[in-house]
Amino acid sequence: MRAFRVAYDGRPFRGFQRQPDVPTVEDAIFDAANALGVADGKPEGYAAAGRTDAGVSAVAQTVAFDCPDWLTPAALNSELPASVRAWASADAPAAFHATHDAESRAYVYHCYAPNADFGRAEDALAELRGENDFHNLTPDDENTVRDLHGEVRREGAYLVVTLRAGGFVREMVRRVVSLVRAIATGDAPVAKVERVLGPEKIDGPEGVAPAPAYPLVLVDARYPALDFAVDEDAAASAREIFEGLREERTTGARVANEITRRL
């Protein structure tokens, strides 16, 4: 059994988990394993750290499956699309399960909020930390209690929110960010956190909608028992690809700014 750290740009995909008739990150991984002859369909023993939503990116998604010793990150990349890059790996016990054995996961959200009050953002997140029932911050109806750790920092026009927990229910990260932003911009009082975490179900316009998916990145899946080794060639290839992507999107932002300025 081997575990791989995988980075990907989530915008070309309809999420991580395999679905019929739409491109997903998991499809790309399965197709690569099949093309390399190490699997026929879903790889034996396969599991992943998490199922990111459509548009969400990752630097430390972790997948594990049975494979021969020669399957390094660089070898896996030879059949992966450029937007999906394995960059590190670790030997894992035969019983290892990438979903169940993760001690915690961490996400970073880059929230554009130039007019936000940073102090209010900190106050909101402080109220959300700890063990709470997040049933009003997910479409899920059960298993919604989580022990949330998090911090927020200001980077120019952005609030950068980092959240860590043993696991997250669906849309929880994006709804937490949405609530923090609403409080930071004055669209909601800090007292709304207490109501959201209370037992009463909040629906309709009083509820909390998820923030957009594309500014969200899965940055860590923690496995204390595994010792990941970076494949330097694979990591260098990944950096080159994502540097190119950054340049492309920075240029696109400048073009959009030029158009906006002249309208």
TILUMVO-576245 format. One line per 3 residues: their letters; for each residue x, y, z of N, C-alpha, C. Coordinates in Angstrom, 2 decimals, decimal comma, m for minus. Example, Ala and Ser with C-alpha at 12.3 -4.5 7.8 and 13.67 -1.06 7.14 Angstrom:
<nodes>
AS	13,19:m5,69:7,80:12,30:m4,50:7,80:13,20:m3,30:7,80 | 12,85:m2,25:7,08:13,67:m1,06:7,14:12,90:0,03:7,87
</nodes>
This chain:
<nodes>
MRA	0,84:m1,19:0,00:0,00:0,00:0,00:0,88:1,24:0,00 | 0,54:2,21:m0,86:1,29:3,45:m0,89:0,32:4,63:m0,90 | 0,69:5,66:m0,14:m0,10:6,88:m0,08:0,61:7,97:m0,89
FRV	m0,17:8,75:m1,62:0,36:9,82:m2,46:m0,26:11,16:m2,06 | 0,59:12,19:m1,96:0,11:13,55:m1,84:m0,16:14,08:m3,26 | m1,33:14,66:m3,44:m1,74:15,12:m4,77:m2,21:16,57:m4,70
AYD	m1,67:17,39:m5,59:m2,11:18,78:m5,74:m2,93:18,89:m7,02 | m3,94:19,73:m7,00:m4,72:19,94:m8,23:m5,41:21,29:m8,23 | m5,62:21,77:m9,45:m6,44:22,95:m9,69:m7,87:22,44:m9,86
GRP	m8,76:22,84:m8,96:m10,10:22,28:m8,98:m11,04:22,86:m10,02 | m10,69:23,96:m10,64:m11,65:24,65:m11,51:m12,04:23,86:m12,76 | m11,17:23,03:m13,37:m11,61:22,28:m14,54:m12,49:21,07:m14,20
FRG	m12,66:20,76:m12,91:m13,31:19,51:m12,51:m14,64:19,76:m11,81 | m15,49:18,75:m11,86:m16,78:18,81:m11,18:m16,70:18,20:m9,78 | m15,56:18,38:m9,17:m15,34:17,85:m7,83:m14,30:16,76:m7,85
FQR	m14,00:16,23:m6,66:m13,01:15,17:m6,56:m13,61:13,80:m6,85 | m14,75:13,49:m6,24:m15,32:12,15:m6,29:m15,81:11,80:m7,70 | m15,54:10,57:m8,08:m15,92:10,08:m9,40:m17,43:10,16:m9,60
QPD	m17,85:10,67:m10,77:m19,25:10,79:m11,13:m19,39:10,41:m12,60 | m20,58:9,95:m12,99:m20,77:9,60:m14,40:m20,84:10,83:m15,29 | m20,14:10,77:m16,41:m20,28:11,73:m17,51:m19,76:13,13:m17,23
VPT	m19,02:13,35:m16,15:m18,41:14,66:m15,89:m16,97:14,44:m15,44 | m16,06:15,39:m15,74:m14,66:15,22:m15,34:m14,47:15,44:m13,84 | m13,78:14,52:m13,19:m13,46:14,64:m11,77:m11,98:14,30:m11,56
VED	m11,43:14,75:m10,43:m10,04:14,45:m10,11:m9,85:12,94:m9,93 | m10,80:12,30:m9,29:m10,70:10,87:m9,06:m10,67:10,09:m10,37 | m11,45:10,53:m11,35:m11,40:9,91:m12,68:m9,98:9,99:m13,24
AIF	m9,36:11,16:m13,10:m8,01:11,33:m13,64:m7,03:10,38:m12,96 | m7,17:10,20:m11,64:m6,27:9,29:m10,91:m6,51:7,85:m11,33 | m7,76:7,44:m11,42:m8,08:6,07:m11,84:m7,58:5,81:m13,26
DAA	m7,81:6,79:m14,15:m7,37:6,62:m15,54:m5,86:6,47:m15,62 | m5,13:7,23:m14,81:m3,67:7,14:m14,81:m3,22:5,77:m14,31 | m3,82:5,30:m13,22:m3,46:3,99:m12,68:m3,76:2,88:m13,69
NAL	m4,87:3,01:m14,40:m5,22:2,02:m15,41:m4,25:2,05:m16,59 | m3,90:3,26:m17,04:m2,98:3,40:m18,16:m1,61:2,84:m17,85 | m1,21:2,92:m16,58:0,09:2,40:m16,16:0,06:0,91:m15,85
GVA	m1,12:0,31:m15,92:m1,24:m1,12:m15,70:m1,21:m1,55:m14,25 | m1,43:m0,63:m13,31:m1,40:m1,00:m11,89:m2,81:m1,19:m11,34 | m3,82:m1,00:m12,19:m5,20:m1,20:m11,75:m6,06:m1,48:m12,98
DGK	m7,21:m2,08:m12,72:m8,22:m2,30:m13,75:m9,52:m1,75:m13,19 | m9,80:m0,48:m13,48:m10,91:0,19:m12,83:m10,42:0,89:m11,57 | m11,16:0,77:m10,50:m10,77:1,37:m9,22:m9,60:0,58:m8,64
PEG	m8,50:1,24:m8,27:m7,35:0,51:m7,71:m7,70:m0,24:m6,43 | m7,08:m1,37:m6,22:m7,31:m2,19:m5,04:m6,92:m1,42:m3,77 | m7,81:m1,44:m2,78:m7,54:m0,80:m1,51:m7,65:0,71:m1,53
YAA	m8,18:1,27:m2,61:m8,19:2,73:m2,79:m9,07:3,47:m1,78 | m8,57:4,60:m1,30:m9,35:5,56:m0,50:m8,66:6,90:m0,59 | m9,43:7,97:m0,31:m8,89:9,33:m0,38:m9,19:10,06:0,92
AGR	m8,40:11,09:1,21:m8,55:11,84:2,45:m9,88:12,57:2,52 | m10,36:13,08:1,39:m11,60:13,84:1,40:m12,18:13,97:0,01 | m13,43:14,45:m0,04:m14,12:14,61:m1,31:m14,40:16,11:m1,52
TDA	m13,45:16,81:m2,12:m13,63:18,24:m2,31:m14,71:18,52:m3,35 | m15,42:19,63:m3,15:m16,51:20,01:m4,04:m15,98:20,51:m5,37 | m16,90:20,66:m6,32:m16,54:21,20:m7,63:m15,89:22,57:m7,47
GVS	m14,73:22,75:m8,10:m14,03:24,02:m8,06:m13,01:24,15:m6,96 | m13,05:23,28:m5,94:m12,11:23,36:m4,83:m10,77:22,75:m5,25 | m9,68:23,41:m4,87:m8,35:22,93:m5,21:m7,69:22,26:m4,01
AVA	m6,52:21,69:m4,22:m5,81:21,00:m3,14:m4,32:21,05:m3,37 | m3,58:21,02:m2,27:m2,14:20,81:m2,34:m1,77:19,53:m1,61 | m2,66:19,05:m0,73:m2,33:17,86:0,07:m3,47:16,86:0,11
QTV	m4,24:16,78:m0,98:m5,16:15,64:m1,06:m4,31:14,37:m0,98 | m4,82:13,38:m0,30:m4,05:12,14:m0,11:m4,87:10,96:m0,57 | m4,30:10,18:m1,47:m4,93:8,94:m1,94:m3,97:7,80:m1,67
AFD	m4,54:6,64:m1,41:m3,70:5,46:m1,15:m4,33:4,25:m1,81 | m3,48:3,37:m2,33:m3,96:2,14:m2,94:m2,79:1,18:m3,09 | m3,11:m0,08:m3,37:m2,07:m1,09:m3,59:m1,42:m0,85:m4,95
CPD	m0,09:m0,85:m4,98:0,61:m0,61:m6,24:2,03:m1,13:m6,12 | 2,70:m1,35:m7,25:4,09:m1,82:m7,20:5,04:m0,72:m6,73 | 6,22:m1,12:m6,29:7,19:m0,17:m5,75:7,64:0,87:m6,77
WLT	7,60:0,53:m8,05:8,10:1,47:m9,05:7,16:2,65:m9,28 | 5,93:2,59:m8,74:4,98:3,68:m8,97:5,31:4,85:m8,04 | 6,17:5,71:m8,51:6,55:6,93:m7,79:5,57:8,05:m8,19
PAA	5,59:9,18:m7,47:4,79:10,32:m7,91:5,09:10,74:m9,35 | 6,37:10,76:m9,71:6,72:11,15:m11,08:6,15:10,17:m12,09 | 6,17:8,87:m11,76:5,60:7,87:m12,67:4,09:8,07:m12,80
LNS	3,42:8,33:m11,70:1,98:8,57:m11,75:1,67:9,81:m12,57 | 2,49:10,85:m12,43:2,27:12,08:m13,19:2,39:11,89:m14,69 | 3,12:10,86:m15,11:3,30:10,64:m16,54:1,99:10,36:m17,26
ELP	0,96:9,96:m16,50:m0,35:9,69:m17,10:m1,46:10,60:m16,54 | m1,09:11,52:m15,66:m2,08:12,46:m15,13:m2,13:13,72:m15,98 | m3,27:14,41:m16,03:m3,31:15,72:m16,70:m2,46:16,72:m15,94
ASV	m2,04:17,78:m16,61:m1,15:18,76:m15,99:m1,76:19,41:m14,76 | m3,09:19,49:m14,70:m3,75:20,16:m13,57:m3,82:19,29:m12,34 | m3,34:18,03:m12,42:m3,31:17,11:m11,28:m1,89:16,58:m11,16
RAW	m1,24:16,83:m10,00:0,16:16,45:m9,83:0,37:15,74:m8,50 | 0,87:14,50:m8,56:1,38:13,83:m7,35:2,77:14,38:m7,08 | 3,11:14,60:m5,79:4,42:15,22:m5,50:5,14:14,59:m4,31
ASA	4,50:13,70:m3,57:5,15:13,02:m2,46:4,45:11,68:m2,24 | 5,13:10,76:m1,54:4,52:9,45:m1,28:5,07:8,88:0,02 | 4,35:7,89:0,53:4,77:7,21:1,77:4,30:5,77:1,72
DAP	5,12:4,87:2,20:4,67:3,49:2,38:3,66:3,46:3,52 | 2,61:2,66:3,35:1,55:2,59:4,36:1,24:1,14:4,68 | 0,76:0,86:5,90:0,39:m0,51:6,25:m0,73:m1,03:5,35
AAF	m0,84:m2,33:5,24:m1,85:m2,93:4,36:m3,26:m2,51:4,74 | m3,48:m2,26:6,03:m4,83:m1,90:6,49:m5,08:m0,39:6,46 | m4,15:0,40:5,94:m4,29:1,85:5,94:m5,49:2,28:5,12
HAT	m6,22:3,28:5,62:m7,38:3,83:4,92:m7,26:5,35:4,94 | m7,10:5,96:3,78:m6,81:7,39:3,71:m7,92:8,26:4,27 | m9,15:7,76:4,25:m10,27:8,52:4,82:m10,31:8,38:6,33
HDA	m10,36:7,15:6,80:m10,59:6,90:8,22:m9,37:7,17:9,09 | m8,18:7,07:8,52:m6,96:7,21:9,32:m6,42:8,64:9,37 | m7,08:9,58:8,72:m6,64:10,97:8,80:m6,97:11,54:10,17
ESR	m5,96:12,04:10,86:m6,17:12,63:12,18:m6,92:13,95:12,07 | m6,63:14,72:11,03:m7,33:15,98:10,80:m7,13:16,41:9,36 | m7,97:17,36:8,94:m7,81:18,00:7,64:m7,82:19,50:7,85
AYV	m7,13:20,22:6,97:m7,10:21,68:7,07:m7,36:22,29:5,70 | m8,14:23,37:5,71:m8,47:24,11:4,49:m8,11:25,58:4,69 | m7,74:26,23:3,59:m7,53:27,67:3,58:m8,47:28,28:2,55
YHC	m9,16:29,34:2,97:m10,08:30,05:2,07:m9,61:31,49:1,91 | m9,46:31,92:0,66:m9,03:33,28:0,35:m10,28:34,11:0,03 | m10,76:34,84:1,02:m12,03:35,55:0,94:m11,80:37,02:0,58
YAP	m12,26:37,42:m0,58:m12,12:38,82:m1,00:m13,11:39,66:m0,21 | m12,60:40,54:0,63:m13,45:41,35:1,51:m12,73:42,64:1,86 | m12,56:43,54:0,89:m11,75:44,74:1,12:m12,33:45,67:2,19
NAD	m13,64:45,59:2,41:m14,27:46,49:3,38:m14,59:45,80:4,71 | m14,03:44,62:4,90:m14,34:43,88:6,12:m13,61:44,45:7,33 | m14,25:44,35:8,47:m13,65:44,73:9,75:m12,93:43,51:10,31
FGR	m11,60:43,57:10,35:m10,83:42,39:10,75:m11,16:41,97:12,18 | m11,36:42,93:13,07:m11,70:42,60:14,45:m13,00:41,83:14,55 | m13,99:42,20:13,77:m15,27:41,47:13,76:m15,08:40,06:13,20
AED	m14,21:39,92:12,19:m13,92:38,59:11,65:m13,30:37,70:12,72 | m12,35:38,26:13,46:m11,73:37,49:14,55:m12,75:37,11:15,61 | m13,63:38,04:15,96:m14,65:37,76:16,96:m15,58:36,64:16,50
ALA	m15,98:36,68:15,24:m16,87:35,65:14,70:m16,23:34,28:14,76 | m14,97:34,20:14,32:m14,30:32,91:14,29:m14,04:32,39:15,70 | m13,77:33,29:16,63:m13,57:32,88:18,03:m14,82:32,21:18,58
ELR	m15,99:32,71:18,18:m17,26:32,12:18,64:m17,52:30,75:18,01 | m16,95:30,52:16,83:m17,18:29,27:16,11:m16,21:28,16:16,51 | m15,09:28,52:17,13:m14,10:27,52:17,50:m14,64:26,60:18,59
GEN	m14,05:25,39:18,63:m14,41:24,42:19,66:m15,42:23,42:19,16 | m15,91:22,59:20,08:m16,86:21,55:19,71:m18,27:22,11:19,70 | m18,88:22,09:18,52:m20,23:22,62:18,33:m21,00:21,75:17,35
DFH	m22,31:21,94:17,36:m23,17:21,28:16,37:m23,35:22,26:15,21 | m22,78:21,93:14,06:m22,80:22,81:12,89:m23,95:22,47:11,94 | m25,08:22,02:12,49:m26,19:21,56:11,65:m26,76:22,68:10,77
NLT	m26,58:23,94:11,18:m27,05:25,06:10,36:m26,01:25,53:9,34 | m24,88:24,84:9,28:m23,83:25,20:8,33:m23,50:24,04:7,40 | m24,49:23,22:7,13:m24,34:22,09:6,21:m25,72:21,62:5,77
PDD	m25,82:21,03:4,58:m27,08:20,40:4,19:m27,28:19,03:4,82 | m26,27:18,50:5,49:m26,38:17,19:6,14:m27,31:17,27:7,35 | m27,96:16,15:7,64:m28,93:16,10:8,74:m28,43:15,32:9,95
ENT	m27,28:14,70:9,85:m26,77:13,91:10,97:m25,25:13,99:11,03 | m24,69:13,58:12,19:m23,25:13,60:12,40:m22,66:14,98:12,12 | m23,27:16,01:12,69:m22,88:17,39:12,40:m22,08:18,06:13,52
VRD	m21,75:17,33:14,57:m20,92:17,89:15,65:m19,45:17,77:15,26 | m18,73:18,88:15,34:m17,31:18,91:15,00:m16,55:19,78:16,00 | m15,26:19,46:16,18:m14,37:20,27:17,01:m13,53:21,11:16,06
LHG	m13,87:22,38:15,94:m13,29:23,25:14,93:m12,16:24,10:15,51 | m11,04:24,12:14,80:m9,93:25,02:15,10:m9,76:25,94:13,90 | m9,42:27,19:14,16:m9,27:28,08:13,03:m8,65:29,41:13,39
EVR	m8,20:30,10:12,34:m7,63:31,43:12,50:m7,91:32,23:11,24 | m7,86:33,55:11,37:m8,05:34,43:10,22:m6,95:35,48:10,24 | m6,47:35,83:9,06:m5,47:36,89:8,94:m5,85:37,79:7,76
REG	m5,39:39,02:7,83:m5,65:39,97:6,75:m4,47:39,98:5,79 | m4,72:39,82:4,48:m3,69:39,96:3,45:m4,24:40,90:2,38 | m3,95:42,18:2,52:m4,47:43,15:1,58:m5,99:43,19:1,61
AYL	m6,60:42,97:0,46:m8,05:43,01:0,36:m8,71:41,70:0,78 | m7,91:40,74:1,22:m8,42:39,40:1,51:m8,41:39,09:3,00 | m9,44:38,36:3,43:m9,41:37,65:4,70:m9,02:36,22:4,38
VVT	m7,92:35,75:4,94:m7,47:34,38:4,71:m7,85:33,56:5,93 | m8,79:32,64:5,73:m9,35:31,85:6,83:m8,80:30,44:6,75 | m8,17:29,98:7,83:m7,66:28,61:7,92:m8,50:27,85:8,93
LRA	m9,03:26,70:8,52:m9,87:25,88:9,39:m9,34:24,46:9,43 | m9,31:23,88:10,63:m8,87:22,50:10,80:m9,85:21,76:11,70 | m10,11:20,51:11,37:m10,96:19,64:12,19:m10,64:18,20:11,84
GGF	m11,13:17,29:12,66:m10,94:15,87:12,35:m11,59:15,51:11,03 | m12,67:16,18:10,71:m13,38:16,01:9,44:m14,41:17,11:9,34 | m14,89:17,34:8,13:m15,88:18,38:7,88:m17,10:17,79:7,21
VRE	m18,28:18,23:7,64:m19,50:17,85:6,93:m19,60:18,70:5,67 | m20,51:18,32:4,80:m20,62:18,97:3,49:m20,85:20,48:3,61 | m20,09:21,22:2,83:m20,19:22,68:2,70:m19,88:23,43:3,99
MVR	m19,42:22,73:5,02:m19,21:23,38:6,31:m18,16:24,49:6,22 | m17,04:24,23:5,57:m15,98:25,23:5,48:m16,49:26,48:4,77 | m17,16:26,29:3,65:m17,62:27,45:2,87:m18,72:28,22:3,58
RVV	m19,53:27,54:4,37:m20,58:28,25:5,12:m20,00:28,96:6,34 | m18,99:28,37:6,97:m18,30:29,08:8,06:m17,69:30,37:7,52 | m17,01:30,29:6,38:m16,41:31,48:5,78:m17,49:32,50:5,43
SLV	m18,59:32,05:4,88:m19,68:32,95:4,52:m20,21:33,70:5,74 | m20,34:32,98:6,86:m20,82:33,60:8,10:m19,80:34,60:8,63 | m18,52:34,22:8,64:m17,47:35,13:9,11:m17,44:36,39:8,26
RAI	m17,55:36,24:6,95:m17,53:37,41:6,06:m18,74:38,31:6,31 | m19,91:37,73:6,47:m21,11:38,53:6,70:m20,98:39,36:7,98 | m20,40:38,77:9,01:m20,22:39,49:10,27:m19,13:40,56:10,11
ATG	m18,06:40,22:9,40:m16,96:41,16:9,21:m17,36:42,38:8,40 | m18,28:42,21:7,47:m18,73:43,32:6,62:m19,91:44,07:7,22 | m20,42:43,61:8,35:m21,55:44,26:8,99:m22,90:43,83:8,50
DAP	m22,93:42,82:7,61:m24,22:42,32:7,11:m24,94:41,46:8,13 | m24,22:41,02:9,16:m24,81:40,22:10,24:m24,12:40,57:11,55 | m24,84:40,50:12,67:m24,20:40,77:13,96:m23,41:39,57:14,44
VAK	m22,43:39,80:15,30:m21,67:38,70:15,88:m22,59:37,73:16,61 | m23,69:38,25:17,15:m24,65:37,42:17,87:m25,28:36,35:16,99 | m25,17:36,50:15,66:m25,77:35,49:14,78:m25,09:34,13:14,96
VER	m23,81:34,14:15,36:m23,10:32,87:15,55:m23,83:32,02:16,59 | m24,21:32,63:17,69:m24,90:31,89:18,75:m26,20:31,29:18,24 | m26,90:32,04:17,41:m28,16:31,52:16,85:m27,89:30,36:15,89
VLG	m26,86:30,51:15,05:m26,53:29,46:14,07:m26,12:28,18:14,78 | m25,41:28,30:15,90:m24,96:27,11:16,62:m26,01:26,57:17,58 | m27,11:27,24:17,69:m28,18:26,79:18,56:m28,96:25,63:17,98
PEK	m29,89:25,08:18,74:m30,61:23,88:18,31:m31,67:24,13:17,23 | m32,14:25,37:17,12:m33,21:25,66:16,18:m32,70:25,66:14,75 | m33,47:25,03:13,86:m33,09:24,99:12,45:m33,35:26,34:11,82
IDG	m32,37:26,86:11,08:m32,50:28,15:10,40:m32,53:27,90:8,90 | m33,61:28,30:8,26:m33,78:28,10:6,82:m34,02:29,44:6,13 | m34,13:29,39:4,80:m34,51:30,55:4,02:m33,49:31,67:4,10
PEG	m33,97:32,92:4,01:m33,04:34,06:3,98:m32,25:34,25:5,26 | m32,70:33,66:6,36:m31,96:33,75:7,62:m30,83:32,73:7,71 | m30,83:31,78:6,79:m29,79:30,76:6,79:m28,47:31,30:6,26
VAP	m27,47:30,42:6,21:m26,13:30,80:5,74:m25,81:30,00:4,48 | m25,70:30,69:3,36:m25,37:30,04:2,09:m23,86:29,81:2,00 | m23,42:28,81:1,25:m21,98:28,58:1,12:m21,29:29,65:0,30
APA	m20,09:30,01:0,68:m19,26:30,90:m0,13:m18,85:30,16:m1,41 | m18,44:30,89:m2,47:m18,00:30,23:m3,70:m16,89:29,21:m3,44 | m16,83:28,20:m4,29:m15,90:27,08:m4,05:m14,46:27,38:m4,48
YPL	m14,27:28,16:m5,54:m12,93:28,21:m6,14:m11,85:28,85:m5,27 | m12,17:29,73:m4,26:m11,06:30,23:m3,42:m10,63:29,28:m2,31 | m11,17:28,07:m2,29:m10,89:27,12:m1,20:m9,82:26,10:m1,61
VLV	m8,89:25,83:m0,69:m7,79:24,88:m0,95:m7,65:23,92:0,23 | m7,63:22,63:m0,07:m7,28:21,62:0,94:m5,77:21,62:1,09 | m5,29:22,05:2,26:m3,84:22,25:2,43:m3,17:21,19:3,29
DAR	m3,95:20,36:3,99:m3,31:19,35:4,82:m4,29:18,23:5,14 | m3,77:17,02:5,14:m4,45:15,84:5,69:m3,38:15,16:6,54 | m3,61:15,11:7,83:m2,54:14,73:8,77:m2,61:13,24:9,11
YPA	m1,49:12,55:8,89:m1,34:11,13:9,20:m0,06:10,96:10,01 | m0,13:10,99:11,34:1,08:10,93:12,16:1,93:9,68:11,92 | 1,32:8,59:11,48:2,06:7,34:11,32:2,79:7,24:9,99
LDF	2,54:8,16:9,06:3,17:8,09:7,74:4,29:9,10:7,61 | 5,32:8,72:6,89:6,47:9,58:6,65:6,56:9,86:5,15 | 6,01:10,98:4,73:5,98:11,29:3,30:7,34:11,80:2,83
AVD	7,78:11,27:1,71:9,02:11,71:1,08:8,67:12,48:m0,19 | 9,22:13,66:m0,33:8,95:14,48:m1,51:9,73:13,92:m2,70 | 9,05:13,74:m3,82:9,69:13,39:m5,08:10,11:14,71:m5,72
EDA	11,40:15,03:m5,67:11,86:16,36:m6,07:11,52:16,66:m7,53 | 11,65:15,69:m8,42:11,32:15,93:m9,83:9,84:16,21:m9,99 | 9,01:15,43:m9,31:7,56:15,63:m9,41:7,16:16,98:m8,81
AAS	7,76:17,33:m7,67:7,43:18,60:m7,03:7,85:19,78:m7,89 | 9,03:19,68:m8,53:9,50:20,75:m9,40:8,55:20,92:m10,59 | 8,10:19,80:m11,15:7,14:19,85:m12,25:5,85:20,52:m11,82
ARE	5,37:20,17:m10,62:4,14:20,76:m10,11:4,29:22,26:m9,91 | 5,42:22,68:m9,33:5,64:24,11:m9,11:5,64:24,87:m10,43 | 6,27:24,30:m11,45:6,33:24,96:m12,76:4,93:25,12:m13,35
IFE	4,13:24,06:m13,23:2,77:24,12:m13,78:1,92:25,15:m13,04 | 1,98:25,15:m11,73:1,15:26,09:m10,97:1,67:27,52:m11,03 | 2,97:27,70:m11,22:3,50:29,04:m11,47:2,93:29,57:m12,79
GLR	2,87:28,71:m13,79:2,29:29,12:m15,07:0,82:29,47:m14,94 | 0,11:28,70:m14,13:m1,30:28,97:m13,90:m1,48:30,31:m13,18 | m0,60:30,58:m12,20:m0,67:31,85:m11,49:m0,44:33,02:m12,43
EER	0,55:32,90:m13,32:0,83:33,96:m14,28:m0,37:34,20:m15,19 | m0,95:33,10:m15,66:m2,11:33,21:m16,56:m3,27:33,94:m15,90 | m3,54:33,58:m14,65:m4,69:34,18:m13,97:m4,41:35,59:m13,50
TTG	m3,16:35,88:m13,15:m2,80:37,25:m12,80:m2,97:38,16:m14,01 | m2,55:37,68:m15,17:m2,71:38,45:m16,40:m4,19:38,63:m16,72 | m4,97:37,59:m16,51:m6,41:37,69:m16,74:m7,05:38,72:m15,84
ARV	m6,59:38,79:m14,59:m7,13:39,79:m13,66:m6,78:41,20:m14,12 | m5,58:41,38:m14,65:m5,18:42,70:m15,15:m6,01:43,11:m16,36 | m6,30:42,15:m17,22:m7,15:42,43:m18,39:m8,54:42,85:m17,93
ANE	m9,11:42,11:m16,98:m10,43:42,44:m16,45:m10,42:43,83:m15,81 | m9,33:44,15:m15,11:m9,21:45,45:m14,46:m9,14:46,56:m15,50 | m8,43:46,31:m16,60:m8,33:47,30:m17,66:m9,70:47,59:m18,28
ITR	m10,45:46,54:m18,52:m11,80:46,69:m19,08:m12,69:47,47:m18,12 | m12,64:47,07:m16,83:m13,48:47,74:m15,81:m13,12:49,21:m15,71 | m11,82:49,51:m15,73:m11,36:50,89:m15,57:m11,86:51,79:m16,68
RL	m12,03:51,22:m17,88:m12,40:52,03:m19,04:m13,89:52,07:m19,30 | m14,67:51,34:m18,54:m16,13:51,35:m18,76:m16,77:52,56:m18,08
</nodes>
